[in-house]
Structures are given as structure tokens and as C-alpha cells.
């Protein structure tokens, strides 16, 4: 994990680029980093799971009833992966 100074500097750096909304603070940058890290970890777990597939464009690329049933079971235990059934993640 990054130190507090890193998030503070990130907030200062992105400040001039904001076009709307409140100014960002270190806590906002830390929360966004944690969200991105969590999604990345979730995708890594999916890739490592036996019988599962990952593709940066189509995500898990679930097609057919059997694959759908396996996916539904996996999502029941890993709900954060649900948006990636047939969609990749641009940051991965």
C-alpha cells in the first residue's frame, strides 16, 4: 500500500484536471485506489479459478446455459465479478 503522502500528492496533481464536482482529497484518492485494487484482485481470482476464462474485451465471456449456471454459482460466492460476465475491464 502507498503512504498517505502519495495520496495527498495524487489529489494535488489531479486537481487542475477536474471539470466538475468537489475537489479531491487524499481520502478520495485512497478510496479509488482501493476500489481499483479490489476489482483487479477479483479478476485475478477469476483467471486462477479452474474452468473459468478471462478476456480483456469480453470478460468471462459466458455463453450457453451450462456456462451460465457455473457463472451464477461463482458470482454467488464472488459478487464483485458480476459486471464482467460478458464485458472486460478497460484498466486490466
C-alpha positions in Angstrom: 0.0 0.0 0.0 1.0 3.6 -0.6 1.8 6.0 2.1 -0.5 9.0 2.9 1.8 11.4 1.2 1.3 9.5 -2.1 -2.5 10.0 -2.0 -2.1 13.6 -0.9 0.2 14.3 -3.9 -2.2 12.4 -6.2 -5.1 14.7 -5.1 -3.0 17.8 -5.7 -1.9 16.5 -9.1 -5.4 15.7 -10.4 -6.9 18.9 -9.0 -6.3 21.1 -12.1 -7.9 18.4 -14.4 -11.3 18.3 -12.6 -14.1 19.8 -14.6 -16.9 19.3 -12.1 -17.6 18.1 -8.6 -15.8 18.8 -5.4 -12.0 19.0 -5.2 -10.4 15.6 -4.4 -8.6 14.9 -1.2 -6.2 12.2 -0.2 -9.0 10.1 1.2 -10.8 10.2 -2.2 -7.7 9.0 -3.9 -7.2 6.2 -1.4 -10.8 5.0 -1.8 -10.5 5.0 -5.6 -7.2 3.1 -5.4 -8.8 0.5 -3.1 -11.7 0.1 -5.5 -9.4 -0.4 -8.4 -7.2 -2.8 -6.5 -10.2 -4.8 -5.4 -11.5 -5.2 -8.9 -8.1 -6.2 -10.2 -7.8 -8.8 -7.4 -11.3 -10.1 -8.2 -10.3 -10.6 -11.9 -7.1 -12.3 -10.9 -9.1 -14.8 -8.8 -11.4 -15.5 -11.7 -8.4 -16.1 -14.0 -6.9 -18.5 -11.5 -10.2 -20.4 -10.9 -10.4 -23.8 -12.6 -12.6 -23.8 -15.7 -13.0 -20.0 -15.8 -11.9 -17.7 -18.6 -10.9 -14.1 -18.8 -10.6 -11.9 -21.9 -10.0 -8.1 -21.7 -12.7 -7.4 -24.2 -15.4 -9.9 -23.3 -14.7 -10.5 -19.6 -15.6 -14.0 -18.6 -17.4 -14.4 -22.0 -20.2 -16.6 -20.7 -22.2 -18.3 -23.4 -24.8 -21.1 -23.1 -26.9 -22.4 -20.2 -24.2 -24.6 -18.7 -21.6 -21.9 -18.6 -24.3 -19.5 -17.2 -25.1 -21.9 -14.4 -21.4 -22.2 -13.4 -21.1 -18.4 -13.6 -24.2 -17.8 -11.4 -22.7 -20.1 -8.8 -19.3 -18.3 -9.0 -21.0 -14.9 -8.7 -22.9 -16.1 -5.7 -19.6 -16.5 -3.9 -17.8 -13.6 -5.6 -20.4 -10.8 -6.2 -17.9 -8.2 -7.3 -17.2 -10.1 -10.5 -20.8 -9.9 -11.7 -20.3 -6.8 -14.1 -17.7 -8.8 -16.0 -19.9 -11.6 -17.3 -19.5 -10.5 -20.9 -17.6 -7.2 -20.6 -13.9 -6.7 -20.0 -12.3 -4.0 -17.8 -10.5 -1.2 -19.5 -7.9 -0.9 -16.8 -6.8 -4.5 -16.8 
